[in-house]
Amino acid sequence: MDNNNNFSRRGRKISRNHALESVREGKVKKPFLKLLGLVVLIALFVTGSYGFRLYAQAQGSLANTFKPLAGRQTSAKINEGKPISILLLGVDTTDNGVRDTQSDYKGNSDTMIVVTVNPKTKKTTMVSVPRDTMTQIWKSEDHNTRKIQKINSAYNIGTEESAVVTTQKLLNVPIDYYVKVDFNSLEKIVNSVGGVDVNVPFSFSYGDVGQKESHFKKGEMHLNGKQSLDYARMRHEDPNGDYGRQQRQRQIISAIIKSAASAKTFTHFKDVLDSISDSMTTNLSFNDMQSIFFNYRTASKDIASDHLQGYGQMVGEVSYELAPTKEIQRVSNKLRKQLDLPQETVNNEETRLNKQNEKRGFSFDYDGDVPQTYKVFTRSQLSD
């Protein structure tokens, strides 16, 4: 697929320089650990005044969130205190009003973060993968679709397993667990904790299709459920595009945890648990969550943030983030090191496509105004 409508130089700079700006060192608000903390917070309640009753309620509600992946029996890693990896998926099934015409609409996983937790080094690493990253889609370990698409479509094409395996193949990093959060239940979650407080980065208005707009003013605001959903969904008015939206989604998640942990929510504890159950799916069992909280929590004190840096490029009529081979290798090395695994040279469809295009003259360091082209070759056309 050749193309003569490449991004402008300014457009590529915006894409490259602002990519996942919200997760750079020092700016992250630890959304994953806080989200997991919300789930395992009930472990603390066992020793509190609510005692066994809350424990039983928590276990019953969270049982609905458990969805295992085929062939992955990884509780032994947690029991033995070994490093673990988790893929955090943020899915928006409310997107563009599609839910009104498709009752079974799954949505794309527009937030994808690979998290490694190493209890020995007491360190956690979070690496975000841009939603538009070009990659080959896998449905399972032994089912390659041969489709080259944006990585956020893997979940929609397959299941949570597809998102996990596709990310695993792209980065050459084993992924033990996943946690999927559905923003379709965000409104209910926020209302169950009495609303959330956020720092709005700039003033804007936004509303879902056919619904009244919510208005946001720069500065501190207290948001209800409807406002929070609108705040987390707006993308086109954000100067950082989807990267800015991901930052606001992480803001909301962090704010939910802050509200959920406050004393005022204890009387609505069952409502909070029910809202979590409706919005989350994971292959972490209730016992796994407790073990992570008690045995891995020291790793939350040292969190390194990173992202897979892409190169904005039109391929045909579709905009992608192309990950250079050296960048894929860098991220792979970093994550594997945190998992106490040796480095391996990444060799997959993405690196082969990069090699073939670079032979044709494509450069990831190019910053000129004359359009480049990036071609997706068929398997038979690729040369190693």
TATA-V944793 format. One line per field, one symbol per residue. phi: phi as a letter, one per 30 degrees, with the letter a starting at -180 (. if undefined). Layout:
phi=???
This chain:
phi=.daccdededdddddddcehedcdejcdchdddddddddceddddeccddhdddedddddddddddbdceiccceddddciddbbbccccccdcehidedcbdcdcicddbbbcccbcdddhbcbcbdcedcddadcccaecbcdidcbddddedddcbeddddddddddchbdcdbbbcccddcdedddddcijbcbcddadababdeicddccbcejdbccdddddddddcdbddddchdddddddddededdddddddddddedcedddddddedcbbacddeddddddddccdddddbcccaaddccdadbiccdbcccdeddedddeedddddcicddbddbbdddddeddddddjdbdcdbdcdecbbccddedddbd
